[in-house]
Amino acid sequence: MPNAPLDRYGAVTHEVINQPLELADYNLFGGDIALKEAITREGAEWAVNELTDFGARIGAAAYLELGALANRHQPEFDSHDRYGRRIDLVSFHPSYHRLMQTSIEEGLHCSPWTDPRQGAHVARAARFYLHSQVEAGHGCPITMTFAAAPCLKLQPDLAKDWLPKITSRVYDPRNVPVDQKMGVTIGMAMTEKQGGSDVRANTTRAIPFGAGGPGQDYELVGHKFFVSAPMCDAFLVLAQAPGGLSCFLVPRWRPDGSKNPLQVLRLKKKMGNVSNASSETELRGALGWMVGQEGRGVATIIEMVAMTRFDCMIGSSSGMRMAVSQAIDHCRQRAAFGKMLIDQPIMQNVLADLALEAEAATVLTMRIARALDDRATDQEAHILRIGTAIGKYWICKRSPGVACEAMECTGGLGVMEDGPMPRLFRESPVNAIWEGSGNVQCLDVLRAMSRTPETLDAYFAEVSGAKGGNAALDRHIDALRQEMSSQRMGAAGDFEFCARDLVDRLATGLQASLLVRHAPAAVADAFCASRLEARGAHQYGALPQRVDFRSIIERARPR
């Protein structure tokens, strides 16, 4: 009937109730008890006030939105300008540049090098961990720039000109020659189609212009299959020189101001990490300077690789923390079947289990950060050597499961693209692949034990600090020690078939020992009971009934 009057409710169909408020306008550092404890314990108590201010600033709703925008508006590539000149320009949304600017100004790319005091790596790792919760993709060029510094120090003549700009806290994204910029970023180009992680199979050639040798000019010709952050100002590249695989610094622009023929072919179409441009690139006679000794390219760049692997640990720990924060915050606001989700026993088991995983990742990551600070001592250098490979493998492997389960805790909202969970989920597998996959890390652990047995001694010295604190951990460590000392350990290669099982147990033993020493008993006992006593695969949420679920969840609440 035309012009029928509306009923007394007008056009209102329902009231929005029992829906959570977004997790925003909170302090990412202030609400992270495990991180705050680790900062003090591992030697960076002096940074607490700065981290508190930083956590509040980046936890603001408007700042958190930058992460969403940087992924919604993906990088765009132009090979030439409209006049036909080669530019190799990748354009980013302003949100990406804002995130990069914050990271650079906060020194996430340089602070341990420019202010090398006790706890410098711990404080820097904490900042990276917090900022990665906002947005992970932009961390790639930050990590590579950070990791490039110790590599370039091996070539003092290059370091003299480049390091001041690498460690500058000025972010300058312009596509111009280096002499026009106060601050630069550095990328890495190792991977080729035929080799992948096997970089010794690389075919890119480096031909000397003159006599050749460290610091000298070479012409590089070849194809790199994965070059992340192609807008960096220079790249550390592996190529075959006459004397073998060597490392080179290849700038985007030549010193005379002309474009170096390091040419981007296309941007990769990635499942995750989409704010960060990754490219396929060809070197068509590009200028590069040799870094380190000819034929020692892997040895030269290995320090950079070690640093980037550590940042993968930080990034995955960060992603787990954010996923768990989202799940707990949702469940404390959402009711179902007569009570809040967070008060339902089956959900408590899941949330507590996820919280255990996130805290264990955080404490191990910060322990390795302290080893970086104290690497001048043999014990810490050995812990760094074996612990980075163990942690990179284990933490990055655990991240997707945590993201998936946390997404499920938020129900149908979890799969909505206008929320954070799909981005966290897509990001979660990336670090397990970047900088050496799981198998590569496990083989690296075996290599370390075989070539430098002191690393295994350092491991057992570390975990023995928790002896007597938990019976399950004591049994776990005794079994590992017995297996390692058996005759079969004479050749680490014999362990290759069971390498993952071995590294799994090394990882959980190391995490458990840290929790027994430093976390509340509720956390440490639950971790040991579920990760050490219970053999076989379980879904998250299979913690034993005796666990203090509420204490664990309360400790992990983000606000």
Secondary structure as the mmCIF struct_conf table of DSSP 4:
data_model
#
loop_
_struct_conf.conf_type_id
_struct_conf.id
_struct_conf.beg_label_comp_id
_struct_conf.beg_label_asym_id
_struct_conf.beg_label_seq_id
_struct_conf.end_label_comp_id
_struct_conf.end_label_asym_id
_struct_conf.end_label_seq_id
TURN_TY1_P TURN_TY1_P1 PRO A 2 ASN A 3
HELX_LH_PP_P HELX_LH_PP_P1 ALA A 4 LEU A 6
TURN_TY1_P TURN_TY1_P2 ARG A 8 ALA A 11
BEND BEND1 ASN A 18 ASN A 18
HELX_LH_PP_P HELX_LH_PP_P2 PRO A 20 GLU A 22
BEND BEND2 LEU A 23 LEU A 23
BEND BEND3 ASP A 25 TYR A 26
TURN_TY1_P TURN_TY1_P3 LEU A 28 GLY A 31
HELX_RH_AL_P HELX_RH_AL_P1 ILE A 33 ARG A 41
TURN_TY1_P TURN_TY1_P4 GLU A 42 GLY A 43
HELX_RH_3T_P HELX_RH_3T_P1 GLU A 45 ALA A 47
HELX_RH_AL_P HELX_RH_AL_P2 VAL A 48 ILE A 58
TURN_TY1_P TURN_TY1_P5 GLY A 59 GLY A 59
BEND BEND4 ALA A 60 ALA A 60
HELX_RH_AL_P HELX_RH_AL_P3 ALA A 61 ARG A 72
BEND BEND5 HIS A 73 HIS A 73
STRN STRN1 GLU A 76 HIS A 80
TURN_TY1_P TURN_TY1_P6 ARG A 82 TYR A 83
BEND BEND6 GLY A 84 GLY A 84
STRN STRN2 ARG A 86 SER A 91
HELX_RH_AL_P HELX_RH_AL_P4 PRO A 94 GLU A 105
TURN_TY1_P TURN_TY1_P7 GLU A 106 CYS A 110
HELX_RH_AL_P HELX_RH_AL_P5 SER A 111 THR A 114
BEND BEND7 ASP A 115 ASP A 115
TURN_TY1_P TURN_TY1_P8 GLN A 118 GLY A 119
HELX_RH_AL_P HELX_RH_AL_P6 ALA A 120 VAL A 134
BEND BEND8 ALA A 136 ALA A 136
TURN_TY1_P TURN_TY1_P9 GLY A 137 HIS A 138
HELX_RH_AL_P HELX_RH_AL_P7 GLY A 139 LEU A 152
TURN_TY1_P TURN_TY1_P10 LYS A 153 LEU A 154
BEND BEND9 GLN A 155 GLN A 155
HELX_RH_AL_P HELX_RH_AL_P8 PRO A 156 ILE A 166
BEND BEND10 THR A 167 THR A 167
BEND BEND11 ARG A 169 ARG A 169
BEND BEND12 ASN A 175 VAL A 176
HELX_RH_3T_P HELX_RH_3T_P2 VAL A 178 GLN A 180
BEND BEND13 MET A 182 MET A 182
STRN STRN3 ILE A 186 ALA A 189
STRN STRN4 THR A 191 THR A 191
TURN_TY1_P TURN_TY1_P11 LYS A 193 SER A 197
HELX_RH_3T_P HELX_RH_3T_P3 VAL A 199 ALA A 201
STRN STRN5 ARG A 205 PRO A 208
BEND BEND14 PHE A 209 ALA A 211
TURN_TY1_P TURN_TY1_P12 PRO A 214 GLY A 215
STRN STRN6 ASP A 217 SER A 228
TURN_TY1_P TURN_TY1_P13 PRO A 230 MET A 231
BEND BEND15 CYS A 232 ASP A 233
STRN STRN7 ALA A 234 ALA A 241
TURN_TY1_P TURN_TY1_P14 PRO A 242 GLY A 243
STRN STRN8 GLY A 244 PRO A 251
BEND BEND16 ARG A 252 ARG A 252
STRN STRN9 TRP A 253 TRP A 253
TURN_TY1_P TURN_TY1_P15 PRO A 255 ASP A 256
BEND BEND17 GLY A 257 SER A 258
STRN STRN10 LYS A 259 LYS A 259
HELX_LH_PP_P HELX_LH_PP_P3 ASN A 260 ASN A 260
BEND BEND18 PRO A 261 PRO A 261
STRN STRN11 LEU A 262 LEU A 267
BEND BEND19 MET A 271 GLY A 272
TURN_TY1_P TURN_TY1_P16 VAL A 274 SER A 275
BEND BEND20 ASN A 276 ASN A 276
STRN STRN12 SER A 278 VAL A 291
BEND BEND21 GLY A 292 GLN A 293
TURN_TY1_P TURN_TY1_P17 GLU A 294 GLY A 295
HELX_RH_AL_P HELX_RH_AL_P9 GLY A 297 CYS A 331
TURN_TY1_P TURN_TY1_P18 ARG A 332 GLN A 333
STRN STRN13 ALA A 335 ALA A 336
TURN_TY1_P TURN_TY1_P19 PHE A 337 GLY A 338
STRN STRN14 LYS A 339 MET A 340
HELX_RH_3T_P HELX_RH_3T_P4 LEU A 341 ASP A 343
BEND BEND22 GLN A 344 GLN A 344
HELX_RH_AL_P HELX_RH_AL_P10 PRO A 345 ASP A 373
TURN_TY1_P TURN_TY1_P20 ASP A 374 ALA A 376
BEND BEND23 THR A 377 THR A 377
HELX_RH_AL_P HELX_RH_AL_P11 ASP A 378 CYS A 409
TURN_TY1_P TURN_TY1_P21 THR A 410 THR A 410
HELX_RH_3T_P HELX_RH_3T_P5 GLY A 411 VAL A 415
TURN_TY1_P TURN_TY1_P22 GLU A 417 ASP A 418
BEND BEND24 GLY A 419 PRO A 420
HELX_RH_AL_P HELX_RH_AL_P12 MET A 421 GLU A 427
TURN_TY1_P TURN_TY1_P23 SER A 428 PRO A 429
HELX_RH_AL_P HELX_RH_AL_P13 VAL A 430 ILE A 433
TURN_TY1_P TURN_TY1_P24 TRP A 434 GLU A 435
BEND BEND25 GLY A 436 GLY A 436
HELX_RH_AL_P HELX_RH_AL_P14 GLY A 438 ARG A 451
TURN_TY1_P TURN_TY1_P25 PRO A 453 PRO A 453
HELX_RH_AL_P HELX_RH_AL_P15 GLU A 454 VAL A 463
HELX_RH_3T_P HELX_RH_3T_P6 SER A 464 ALA A 466
TURN_TY1_P TURN_TY1_P26 LYS A 467 GLY A 468
BEND BEND26 GLY A 469 GLY A 469
HELX_RH_AL_P HELX_RH_AL_P16 ALA A 471 MET A 484
TURN_TY1_P TURN_TY1_P27 SER A 485 SER A 485
BEND BEND27 SER A 486 SER A 486
HELX_RH_3T_P HELX_RH_3T_P7 GLN A 487 GLY A 490
BEND BEND28 ALA A 491 ALA A 491
HELX_RH_3T_P HELX_RH_3T_P8 ALA A 492 CYS A 498
HELX_RH_AL_P HELX_RH_AL_P17 ALA A 499 HIS A 518
BEND BEND29 ALA A 519 ALA A 519
HELX_RH_AL_P HELX_RH_AL_P18 ALA A 521 CYS A 528
HELX_RH_PI_P HELX_RH_PI_P1 ALA A 529 GLU A 533
BEND BEND30 ALA A 534 ALA A 534
BEND BEND31 GLY A 536 GLY A 536
TURN_TY1_P TURN_TY1_P28 TYR A 540 GLY A 541
TURN_TY1_P TURN_TY1_P29 GLN A 545 ARG A 546
BEND BEND32 VAL A 547 VAL A 547
HELX_RH_AL_P HELX_RH_AL_P19 PHE A 549 ALA A 556
#
